[in-house]
Amino acid sequence: MVVKVARFTIGGDPLWGIVDGDEIAPLGGTFVSTTDILRLAPAELQARTGTERFAVSAAHILSPVTAPAQIVCQGLNYADHADQSGHAPRQTNLLFMKAASSLSGAFDPVIRPAGCQMLDYEVELGLVLKRPLSAGDRVTRGTLGDFIGGLVLCNDVSARDVMFGEAFLQWFRGKSARTFCPCGPWLVVPEPEEVADLLDRIEIRLWLNDELRQSAHTRDLIFRPETCLNDIASLMNLSAGDLVLTGTPGGVILQATAPLGQILTTKLFKDSERRDAIVEEATAHTHYLAPGDIMRAEMHTDDRAVDFGRQLVEIVDA
């Protein structure tokens, strides 16, 4: 059994509910955080609904992942993205962090920070933990459902000029601005025994202004979820409600070129020169995200039996 849990408002405080078609059935009881939701099995969540219904179109859909939460991201985890970034073949799992304050709803605008010239998208599958993960834990494909409570569509929005142009290559700063993590529209909560199978059957896509830019299947992941969780556990602790982003496929705006590689190599310790040179080279013939652009993303199983929803996000200026 799989349920789709949305967090939303209807002109008041945030509510939680089960999505059924074009309606949301509010959950009875007190749920403050994603962790509260993931304490219950899908059938228990379904049993908390009554007869009240709201139209999805009438609700303001919020991120189903709530702060505080750690957001741990995998980078270059699809072969085509690694190749386009000049880092194929991959032998080391790339991990980095993103601020929880970057979380936003699936239909909320992404705010381009002042001065940002290389704003980019990264559609991703997100894994939400339902229990702590620590050094003593060992995750296998068969035990993924013991740790992962929910799956969610995300967009790891990134300011490339900050990531590669700021002093010391500021990835955290370039990925953590407010609104830089559209999440949802809902959290898919499966039974534990369904998690591993679901993770093998997911298709994910992103369009920019109606042009398909990214399309992938989770069978193409380089480092599988169990490998990633074990890698994280060897380094740090995670808590229930934390979010792990599993990487984006090829098709992002930034593409590795010989001139960009030369700039990074020759100007690594010349921060102001490096940023100016990167922006000039990368934007000469490429359109980065700008106000008015629309990102549309979707995720579902390859048989479309499980729908993770769609995002529709406009870029606006700060």
C-alpha positions in Angstrom: 0.0 0.0 0.0 1.3 3.5 -1.0 -0.2 6.8 0.2 0.5 10.3 -1.0 0.8 12.8 1.9 0.6 16.5 1.2 1.2 19.4 3.5 -0.9 22.4 2.6 -2.9 25.4 3.8 -6.4 26.6 3.1 -6.1 30.1 4.3 -4.8 29.1 7.8 -2.3 27.0 9.6 -0.5 24.1 7.8 -2.5 20.9 7.5 -1.6 17.4 6.4 -3.7 15.2 4.2 -3.9 12.2 1.9 -4.1 13.0 -1.8 -6.7 11.0 -3.7 -7.0 12.1 -7.3 -7.8 15.8 -7.4 -8.8 16.0 -3.7 -7.0 16.0 -0.3 -8.5 14.3 2.7 -7.1 16.0 5.9 -5.5 13.9 8.5 -7.0 13.9 12.0 -4.7 14.3 14.9 -1.7 16.5 15.5 1.1 16.4 13.0 3.8 19.1 13.2 6.7 17.6 11.2 7.5 15.1 8.5 8.8 12.9 11.3 5.4 12.8 12.9 3.9 11.5 9.6 6.6 8.8 9.1 5.9 7.3 12.5 2.7 5.8 11.0 2.3 3.1 8.4 0.4 3.9 5.2 -2.7 2.1 6.4 -2.6 4.0 9.7 -2.3 7.3 7.9 -5.3 6.4 5.6 -7.3 5.5 8.7 -6.8 9.0 10.1 -8.9 10.6 7.3 -12.6 11.4 7.6 -15.2 12.6 5.2 -13.9 16.2 4.7 -12.3 16.9 1.4 -10.5 19.8 -0.2 -9.8 20.4 -3.9 -6.0 20.2 -4.5 -6.4 23.2 -6.8 -7.8 25.2 -3.9 -4.9 24.5 -1.6 -1.5 26.1 -1.2 0.8 23.2 -1.4 3.8 23.4 0.9 7.0 21.3 1.0 6.2 17.9 2.6 9.7 17.9 4.1 9.8 20.2 7.1 12.6 22.1 8.7 14.7 21.5 10.7 16.1 18.8 8.6 19.5 18.0 7.2 19.7 17.8 3.4 22.5 15.6 2.2 23.1 15.6 -1.6 24.8 13.2 -4.0 26.5 14.8 -6.9 27.2 13.5 -10.4 25.3 10.2 -9.6 24.0 9.6 -13.2 26.5 8.5 -15.8 25.4 11.1 -18.4 25.7 14.0 -15.9 29.1 12.8 -14.8 30.2 12.6 -18.4 28.8 16.1 -19.3 30.7 17.4 -16.2 34.0 15.9 -17.2 34.1 13.5 -14.3 33.4 10.1 -15.9 33.9 7.3 -14.9 32.9 7.9 -11.3 34.7 5.9 -8.5 34.0 8.1 -5.5 30.6 9.1 -4.1 30.3 12.9 -4.0 28.4 14.2 -1.0 27.6 17.8 0.0 25.0 19.6 2.1 22.2 22.0 1.4 20.4 24.3 3.9 16.9 23.3 5.1 15.8 26.9 4.7 16.1 26.3 0.9 13.0 24.1 1.1 10.0 25.4 -0.8 6.7 24.2 -2.2 6.3 22.5 -5.6 4.5 25.6 -7.1 6.3 28.4 -5.3 8.7 30.6 -7.2 12.4 30.3 -7.1 14.0 33.6 -6.2 17.2 34.4 -8.1 19.6 36.2 -5.7 20.8 39.6 -6.6 23.9 39.3 -8.8 23.4 35.6 -9.7 24.2 35.1 -13.4 24.3 31.3 -13.7 21.2 29.9 -12.0 20.7 26.2 -12.9 18.2 23.3 -12.2 18.8 19.8 -11.0 15.7 17.5 -10.9 16.2 14.7 -8.3 14.7 11.9 -6.3 14.6 12.6 -2.6 14.7 9.9 0.2 13.3 10.9 3.6 14.5 8.9 6.6 12.0 7.6 9.1 14.6 6.5 11.7 18.1 7.6 12.7 21.2 6.5 10.7 24.5 6.2 12.5 27.9 4.6 12.4 26.7 1.2 13.6 24.1 0.8 10.9 24.5 -1.3 7.7 21.9 -0.8 5.0 21.2 -3.4 2.3 18.8 -3.4 -0.5 16.6 -5.6 1.7 16.6 -3.2 4.6 16.1 0.0 2.7 12.5 0.1 3.9 13.7 0.0 7.5 15.4 3.4 7.0 13.5 5.2 4.2 10.0 6.2 5.0 9.1 8.5 2.1 10.1 9.3 -1.5 9.7 12.8 -2.9 10.4 14.9 -6.1 12.9 17.6 -5.6 14.9 20.2 -7.6 18.4 21.1 -6.3 18.5 24.6 -7.7 22.1 25.8 -8.0 23.9 29.1 -8.5 26.9 27.9 -10.6 28.7 31.2 -10.5 28.8 31.0 -6.7 29.7 27.3 -6.7 32.7 27.7 -9.0 33.4 31.5 -8.8 33.3 32.4 -5.1 36.4 32.1 -2.9 37.2 28.4 -2.1 34.4 27.2 -4.5 31.3 27.7 -2.3 29.0 24.8 -3.1 27.0 25.1 0.1 26.4 28.8 -0.5 25.6 28.2 -4.2 23.0 25.6 -3.3 21.4 26.9 -0.1 19.6 30.2 -0.9 16.0 30.3 0.2 13.7 28.7 -2.3 16.6 26.6 -3.9 14.9 23.3 -3.0 11.4 23.0 -4.5 10.1 19.8 -2.8 6.9 17.8 -3.5 4.1 18.3 -4.2 3.6 15.3 -1.9 5.5 12.6 -0.1 4.9 9.1 -1.3 4.9 6.8 1.8 5.1 3.1 0.9 5.2 -0.1 3.0 8.7 -1.0 4.1 8.8 -4.1 1.8 7.9 -1.9 -1.2 10.7 0.6 -0.9 13.5 -1.3 -2.7 11.3 -2.2 -5.6 10.0 1.3 -6.0 13.5 2.7 -6.1 14.3 0.5 -9.1 11.4 1.7 -11.1 11.3 5.5 -11.1 11.4 7.8 -14.1 12.2 11.5 -13.6 12.0 14.4 -16.0 12.4 18.2 -16.2 11.3 20.7 -18.8 12.4 24.3 -19.1 9.9 26.5 -20.9 8.3 23.3 -22.4 11.6 22.0 -23.7 12.5 18.6 -22.2 15.9 19.0 -20.7 16.4 16.1 -18.3 15.1 12.5 -18.5 16.3 9.5 -16.6 15.5 6.2 -14.9 16.8 5.2 -11.4 18.3 2.1 -12.9 21.0 4.5 -14.2 22.1 5.6 -10.7 25.9 5.0 -10.2 25.8 4.7 -6.5 22.6 3.0 -5.3 20.6 4.3 -2.3 21.9 1.6 0.0 25.5 2.4 -1.0 24.9 6.1 -0.4 23.3 5.6 3.0 26.2 3.4 4.1 28.6 6.1 2.9 26.8 8.7 4.9 26.7 6.5 8.0 30.4 6.1 7.8 30.8 9.9 8.0 27.9 11.4 10.0 24.6 10.8 11.7 21.2 11.4 10.1 17.9 11.8 12.0 14.3 10.9 11.1 12.9 13.5 8.8 16.3 14.2 7.1 16.4 14.3 3.3 18.9 12.7 1.0 19.0 13.8 -2.7 20.2 11.1 -5.0 21.7 13.2 -7.8 20.5 14.7 -11.0 20.7 13.3 -14.6 22.4 14.9 -17.5 20.9 17.9 -19.2 21.7 20.7 -16.7 22.5 24.0 -18.2 26.2 24.1 -17.1 28.3 21.8 -19.4 32.0 21.1 -18.9 34.1 22.6 -21.7 37.8 22.8 -22.2 37.9 26.6 -21.7 36.0 26.3 -18.4 38.4 23.6 -17.2 41.4 25.8 -18.1 39.9 28.7 -16.2 39.4 26.5 -13.1 42.9 25.2 -13.4 44.8 28.4 -14.0 42.7 30.7 -11.8 42.0 28.5 -8.8 43.5 30.9 -6.4 42.5 34.1 -8.2 38.9 34.4 -7.0 37.7 37.6 -8.7 39.4 36.7 -12.0 38.0 33.2 -11.9 34.4 34.2 -11.4 34.4 36.9 -14.1 36.1 34.5 -16.5 33.7 31.6 -15.7 30.6 33.8 -16.1 31.9 35.2 -19.4 32.7 31.8 -20.9 29.6 30.0 -19.6 27.0 32.6 -20.5 28.4 33.5 -23.9 26.2 31.1 -25.8 24.0 29.7 -23.1 20.8 30.9 -21.4 20.8 30.4 -17.6 17.6 30.6 -15.6 16.1 34.1 -15.6 12.9 35.8 -14.4 9.9 34.4 -16.3 11.4 31.0 -17.0 9.2 28.1 -16.0 10.6 24.8 -14.7 8.2 21.8 -14.9 9.2 18.5 -13.4 7.5 15.1 -12.9 8.3 11.8 -11.4 6.5 8.4 -11.5 7.2 4.7 -11.7 7.9 3.4 -15.2 4.5 1.7 -15.3 2.9 5.0 -14.0 1.3 3.0 -11.1 2.8 5.4 -8.5 2.7 9.1 -9.3 5.0 11.3 -7.3 3.4 14.5 -8.7 4.5 17.5 -10.8 6.2 20.7 -10.0 5.6 24.0 -11.8 8.0 26.7 -10.7 8.7 30.2 -12.1 11.9 32.1 -11.7 11.6 35.5 -10.2 14.2 38.1 -9.1 14.9 39.0 -5.5 
